[in-house]
Structure formats: C-alpha cells, structure tokens
Amino acid sequence: MAGAVSEARRRDVINALRRGTVPQTGLDLLAVGLDRFGTAMDDDLATVARGGAAFHAVRGEYGSGKTFFARWLAERAKRKGLATSEIQISETETPLHRLETVYRRLTERLSTATHQPSALRAVVDSWLYTLEEHVLDAGEVTEDHEEAFAAAVDTLAEQRLADVARTTPAFASALRGYRRALADGDTGTAEALIAWLGGQKSVAASARRVAGVRGDLDHFGALGFLQGLLTVLRDCGHPGLLLVLDETETLQRVRGDVREKGLNALRQLIDEIDAGRFPGLFLVLTGTPAFFDGQQGVQRLPPLAQRLATDFSTDARFDSPRAVQLRLPGFDLERLGELGRTVRDLYAGTARHPERVRAVVDNTYLAVLAEALTGELGGKVGIAPRLFLRKLVADVLDRVDDFADFDPRRDYPITVTDAELTDVERNAVAGGSVGSAGSGGSTGDAGTADEIDLELP
C-alpha cells in the first residue's frame, strides 16, 4: 500500500502520529478492518450525491473505533465533493432534544475539502457567486445594470429556495439580506446575518431588521434551516452533507424526560429523512450497544427501536455493511499489531534507511511492542492505539532510521509515564480491573476510552 501513496501524504500522516494527534488527511491509510464497509458506504455516498438520502447507526464498545469510522467516512465524502459536519452529543453543550443547538453546532463544524470549520460563509459566498454566474450566462442582464442584476439574482435565489421558503421563509430572507449587505459594503451586517443563518444567538436586532427576520432560531425552525443549507450546498457544487452525531449514548445519563425528548428528536429526524425532506443528507449516529439495546436508550422509545432494529444473532463475519446498524468489532492485540505493520510500511516510504527500518522493526517486534504497551495500560487495548502509534513512530522508528546501532529490543525499555497520557486515558487506566497484556485485553472496560482523540479500528 505504501508504494502507491505519495511521499507528501505519507509524511503528513507520520508527522501527525509522531505528535500523537489525528492526521487531518490520509485516514484511509490507517483504516485497518474497514475495507468490508467501503463499497457499501461509497454506494450510499453516490445515492446522496444523486439527490437521495442515507442513514446508518454505528455501534461498538468503547475503543472499537466509532469516531475513527465517522472521520474515515467523512474523508471519503469530501473526496466526492460532499460537505461534512461532526457533532459530539453532550448533555450541556449539544443536547439532542434541542435541534436548534444541534443545527448551530452543525454549522460551526461544517467543512469541505477546501475549507475547514466553519465553512458556512465560504459556502454561502460560493452559492451567491454561482447564482450570479447563472444570471450572467442567461444573457438577459449584465453587471453594469446593478439594480436589474441584483433583482435577477434575488429572483433566481427565490426560485432555488422555493421549497424551503414555503416552510422557513426566514432562511431565504436572511440570504437575500446578506447579499444586499455585501453589495452595500456593510460587512458588519453581513457577518451578523451569516451568524444568524448559522443559528447563533444574540444577533444584533439592526442586522435582523435589514433582512426582515425576527428572533433566534428555535427547535421547530432548525429542520427548515437544515433543508435550506442542503439546497445551498447542492447549488454551489456540494451534492450533499454527511452529518455525524457522535456519542449519542450520552442520552442514557440525562433526566428521563430529557432523554425521551432527545430520542423523539432522533426519531423525527430519521422519519423526515425517510419522507424525502432532506435530499442530499447522509446521517450517521454512533453509540454503544447498551444505548441501542438497553432500556435507558433506544428501547425506551419503541418507534425508534423499530426503525433501528438489526439482527446481530449471527456471527459478526456475516454482518451486512448495508444494514441500518453497523457493528464494529472490538480492538484486540492482533489488530493493534496489524496497525503497527501498516504504519511501519508507511514510514519506510519516507525513511532514509527503509530496509533497516523493515528489518529491525519486524512483525515479531511489533507484536512484542503492542503487548508490552497494552500491559503498561492495564491490559486495556481500547485505549492503546494513540500512544502505541506515537511511541512506535517517535521512539522506535525515528531512532532506528537515525542511528545505525540502535536496537529497540536492547535499547528501548517500554514504559508509560503519567505525563504521556491524556486525562481520558489516565482515567480509563485508573478505572476497572487490570487485565493481562498477554490475554489480548478488553475492549469494553475502558471507561470513556471512546472519547480518546485518535480511535483506530
């Protein structure tokens, strides 16, 4: 695989792993075990790009790689021109039953292949530019006739937003007001209206008056704004949006009435997708098996449970990658070793002494490193990948490449200090029972390991 990858791409991935951070690109190079999902996910992305919609629930224990799966899928989506947004569901920051807050977080995290979050203003500007180009291509007016040109652009915008305007006229009004503010050189009003379109609160009343809109976005208007955003994305060359709702299992820890409201909001969103309201939307939610199967989660709302029902009674080898729920297998020592081999081979493509790297850091040593490091972490394989990759690159591969007499079996004692751990990793190691490194560890006893920055399946 490494031979088919550009040197620049390999270096970007290796440099990020050396720092212990998530690579911004190239996650497909680290996607150990996800090949079985690739074709089905690409089919869903193609459906979305054609104006359809798609939905999956991704289930797995802590440390199984749900967040990584979502980011791997987002990278594939961006390569096909889609916009993406990943939202961490949180009781205080992003409660699922407050759809206006979910929409606000969506726009804050909105990104494309060329724009990092928040890409909302870049998307809207691109949309307006596209409308202007279409008006000019029609040949009926020119930019020299400013009033006629502006009116023609407004008319085309209204036509494109007709379906949205019937239910959420404020979205179209705010876009019109934004364009006029730009034309008048009123950057303050333009920025305020973009914030309002993004669901932000406390936007200046003077800016809202310019656009003829009132108040802040509420729960009921959020779905209309999502519909409007999808229209804007489609018209400016992004055929859809991948929206990830991560860590939905947090709903199990909220008050009963709040939990039921959140579950019902999720049911409503899925039903609207099935009804065809959101062409171009690919919704993915992640959660633990307890969330999907337990009485404090999805099963508490029977209509939602019916929509997500998937039979997992067969061997996991026969799970369909096209099912509503996708089951991710637990992380074990074998897969950690496979990940190490993948990274070693990527590194060799950038190394000064690739043959020495492959010879010294052979498969046997990688297995020893994986088992020893997991033992240092109390046998918890689910929290090992980030630290394993960082140590492999920075402490082992770099030294093997730099020093001809460095032998990691002799010169590198494998230890883990408290300073090397994130707060989440530190808490995960402290909680639960300590397992045996030689037993392959446990994927389900890692506490909050699913919140670790870099999850690798």
Secondary structure, 3 states (H helix, E strand, C coil): CHHHCCHHHHHHHHHHHHHCCCCCCCHHHHCCCCHHHHHHHHHHHHHHHCCCCEEEEEECCCCCCHHHHHHHHHHHHHHCCCEEEEEECECCCECCCCHHHHHHHHHHCCECCCCCCCCHHHHHHHHHHHHHHHHHHHCCCCCCCHHHHHHHHHHHHHHHCHHHHHHCHHHHHHHHHHHHHHHCCCHHHHHHHHHHHCCCCCCCHHHHHHHCCCCCCCHHHHHHHHHHHHHHHHHCCCCCEEEEEECHHHHHHCCHHHHHHHHHHHHHHHHHHHCCCCCCEEEEEEECHHHHHCCCCHHHCHHHHHHHCCCCCCCHHHCCCCCCEEECCCCCHHHHHHHHHHHHHHHHCCCCCHHHHHHHCCHHHHHHHHHHHHHHCCCCHHHCHHHHHHHHHHHHHHHHHHCCCCCHHHHCCCCCCHHHCCHHHHHHHHCCCCCCHHHCCCCCCCCCHHHCCCCCC
